[in-house]
Amino acid sequence: MPSPHYVAYFFGGAFLANALPHIVSGSMGRAFQSPFAKPPGQGLSSSTVNVLWGFLNAVLGYLLLCQVGDFDTRSAPDIIAAGLGALLLSLFLARSFGRFNGGNV
């Protein structure tokens, strides 16, 4: 499989990881940081904006994983590419948003 598929899987995993906190926070009725807040990424967006943003991220993640190449959940390289994208973005977001939510102790 050509390497561009692995790049798509990496970003697909990252988009899915980013979808989770937005959908969960929005579904709980909580405001959360988003790119649409003022200032972007620091202020809080409404729960509705977060659900919509999370859903868009989930759709993009799905498209990158399931519509590019032949993603196989039994293929270690495919899972590693997607998992690495999810892990690295999650760690970056934990450090970035931890200062706003008390996570950087």
Helices and strands as residue ranges (DSSP letters): H 3-27, E 32-33, E 44-45, H 47-66, H 76-101
